């Protein structure tokens, strides 16, 4: 079967045209450039981008078409890439200003001279971890929701990966909101969640924080439970992560009950997709309308990935 061609002199029409066509693979033709192929992966979420070498500079029209595909599919995968640290940073910056990576346990960057690169790894050298999150499960979460200003995008590049375990799952929070029962949708309208800053998504206490004994007074940012995406205009649930969450203004028991219902609803979403990593995979996701998780893996295996995040704005309703 021939690959259908989706011309995109105006890149805003490319991804939507592919979705309407129902094609299993479509070519996005970009003015003045070779374009790329789009292969949808999951049910309403994620797509492979084929035919681009991200180690080379991108034409502006290609970058705009990629942004459109990213906004539509929420998660993009670029396989078989060979990226230096500089190339990864340069590609990431096509989507906005980069955020400084969280510091390590010694209070410094994970990689000297690269403050915008975070390392996700279980590898240790002389007993000291070279990255964060270890080998255990990382629960469903939104990156850095405990901050006042949260990222728009995160990009993760696989240098050493495991054959089994360590998969990264993604969930559409558009669908999670759209499919809420009417009573639950009414219950969250105008509400806020406090996003605890004390622990990371692997459940590890962050340096300088104390264990949480009362979620109502734990440190962390307040964000609307339902946000409006600043580029697509669509509404999405913004839950952050379940541990130590708190619905502002409710008695603790009512907050726990509401959060339990919201998270049970999210866990049941059919619009999920799991990335099984290969060396050279680069995956980028829209942090404003997805959640993601990582499955556990054998601690004797090595896993080493680099992550960048793009600064956005404070989430708003």
Secondary structure by P-SEA (a helix, b strand, c coil): ccbbbbbbccccaaaaaaaaacccbbbbbccccccbbbbbccccbbbbbccccccccccaaaaaaaaaaaaaccbbbbccccccaaaaaaaaacccccccccccccccccccccccccccccccccccccccccccccccccccccccccccbbbbbbcccccccbbbbbbbaaaaaaaccaaaaaaaccbbbbbbccccccccccccccccccccccbbbbbbcccccccccbbbbbcccccccccccccaaaaaaaaaaaaaaaaacccbbbbbccccbbbbbccccccbbbbbccccbbbbbbbbbbbbccccc
